[in-house]
Amino acid sequence: MSEEPAPDGDREDPGRSREAGDEPPRPADEAADTEDEATDTEDEARPVETDGEGVASGHGSPEQSYPDDVGGISTPPDDEEMPLADHIEEMILRFAVVLLFASAGTAIGLLWASDAISIIWADVFPEGVDEPPPHIYHPLELWLTRIKVAALLGIMVGLPMFVYQCYLFMKPGLYPNERKYYLAAVPTSVVLAGVGMLFSYLLVLPILFYYFTFYAEGSAEIAYALGETFDLVITLTAFLAIVFQIPLFIMLAIMMGVTTRRWLAEKRLYFWAAFFGLAFMFTFDPTAMAPVLVGIVMILLFEGTLLVLKWVGRE
């Protein structure tokens, strides 16, 4: 039986164009690219959410992790962000520990404050000079002087604890090499403070009182007030304990890359002016003898440290 030919209206014409909206079949790669473009378009249209700190997050996107090396700057191994209130609380607690140690040293010093006053009074005046008796001009002057002398011992006890608590506070933000420098600086700081106090007691104070004793000789009778005399003694002794930290500060700054010996040498005149300004600010003396001596000591420490650094080849 022969097949009947299909009517002309039902016969498929291969050359006939497809209906509107139909697209010719495309390769698999091209179809995948089209789907990716559609996905990107949807992502762009989707609103971006932030976490309040400028970090964008999308729906279903995995949490982004940040390396220790951000922007080419490495962070210390123990560094972590803390709220400002936590930093303030930690700082107050560490300061309370320092204050506790200093108060304990002051309390112990009060037991022998009277003996210390007698010894210091006899030592600061030059030899071969009749020691002038101390004068008291108000009822509490003797007790206030005892407290000041005892507080000097409290400062000596509290200084190493202060340096150590500063290290603990800054430790999370320090690199391992910086921690090594700081730990080495703690005993060095205490030794330098002791040397500064001895330097003041054995050299600076005798020179000052020699000058005070003889500069008005023959024109007036000098009477030393107990309170004002020990104010000068304690101020100079405590200030020189700080002044003798200059070599340590310079060495730490250079080791940590904050500055260089060459730069300090080029700016030495600015440092000299700052030293004399600090000396006149903290060791006020109408005769200008005390601040001049302290300023010279600061300059000698500064220049001596630079000379040692140059000798060891540290630029």
Disulfide bonds with the S-S distance in Angstrom:
none
